[in-house]
Amino acid sequence: MKKKVLPIIIGVIVIAAVLSNMKGKPKTGDAAVRSDTSIIVRNETKKDQNKTTTAPAEQADTTEEMTATEAATETAKTVETTIPTEPEEETEKVPAEYLVALASAESYLEFMPMSKAALYDQLTSEYGEAFDADAAKYAVDHVDANWKKNALKAAEQYSETMHMSKKGIYDQLISEYGEKFTKKQAQYAIDNIEADWKKNALESAKSYRDNMNMSKSAIYSQLVSEYGEQFTEEEAQYAIDHLDD
C-alpha cells in the first residue's frame, strides 16, 4: 500500500506545480492582440496628427490661390480702364440743300416772328420756298429761335397795328389759319404783352364808325361778339362812352 500511495502523491505535486506556472504566464494570443491593438491606436493617432499639421499648409495654399486670382482680376480691370477708346466716326456731312433751307429759315425769322409750324409750311410750300420735307425739318429743328418770344412779338404786332382784343389775339396765334403757335406759347404771349385793351377797343370802334358808318349799338355788339372782336363788356362800353371824344 505504501508503495502505491507514494507515486500518486508525487504525481499530484507535479500537476500542482505545472498549474502554478501556467497561472503566472500570460497567454501568447492575448499578448499579441493587445500588442497589435496598441500599434493600430498609435498609427491612427499619428495619422490624425499628420492631418492636423498639414491642414494649415493646405489653407495657406488656398489663400495664396485666392489672392492670386483677385490680383489677376484687378489687373484685368485696370487694363480695361486704361485701354484707350477709339475715336467716334465723324458724322456724315450735312447736305447742301439742308444748309440752304436753314439759311432761308433764319432770314424769315429775322424779319417775321413766325412759329415753328408756320415756318415749316413756308419752307415747304410750292408758293413759298419749295424745299423738300427733310430739308425743311432740318432747318426748323436747327434754327436758333425762341418760339415763345416770337409769339409775344406777333401778339404785340396784332395789338399795335390791328388793335385786337386779348381773346382775339390768342385765337389768332393758335389758329391753323393764323400763326400756328402752340397754346403754351400763345398763353405766354398773352401773359407778358403790355397792352391797353380799353384803348384797343376804342380804336376798333372808331374804325367801324369811320369805315362802315355803323351805329353805336351795332359797334358795341361787334366789339363783344364771339364772332367779332371779343372784347369784354367793360372794354366795349369804354369804347362807346369815348367814341365822340
Steps between C-alpha positions, in 0.01 A plus 500: 500500500778744588666436163179583310420823693844655452483522117149655522620770737795578277270531200266743680796717596621519137154591371470776759837643401405504136172676570681758711738581215215537254322757716811720526558524119276704261339330211691548176188579293370768737837671512517509122151649471577767754826578328331528157227723642756736651679525168175580315403767753844658478484498118153662494621766745795577277270529196276746686804701604620506140162623384499772763847619414437502123166685515653850552731439206204409278311813621802710425516359148130576449543854630792554266294373205209737587738790541655429162155479338391830652822663386446373146143634502612845617770503235242417231277783621792741491586395146139546389483851641832607360444375146433814292166509323498544130379839378139514382445509133440842359138580438389514142518837339176698489357521146537838335123534452448463875737787566326718242165427665648591837627832363155571355336425834736741676411772249127459563542518876718807474207701360190304604425352845372171363413178680684176431201351318441810289868517408500135394191558282667798336817305425313208344223691324500493122408868523782559744851351507405151373764312700445130550362385835831370636688820425224713652488286812875526542471878470226548762668254736837677483408866460582714801157618612302570816146408402341653810664834431390476138142451620534807721633710213216386275246586771650848537471556126133397499432732793685801356388478138156339519390600853380151579362376831686259728270212400519591133883499505515164681270338244705643215825370646383139528281484188604258226400778261697752702838482673493133611674552833441244772248583772781525753690747282188704434415515869851617575447784254166603652640486853799719413368750248465860609179626344219740586195292406253782557698719264502220246122472528464874441727497195306205360169682561627809314599282205149350482343847521723667242526217246164328533274779631366276777286618791625493857268211579628298204858587584455383859354171381790449263755575768367239743392237247654153515525519122624857506765676709446310830562794731353487848177690567694748712750564222222537239302740718809711555539524121139610449521754783811662350417461132417871456789637707 
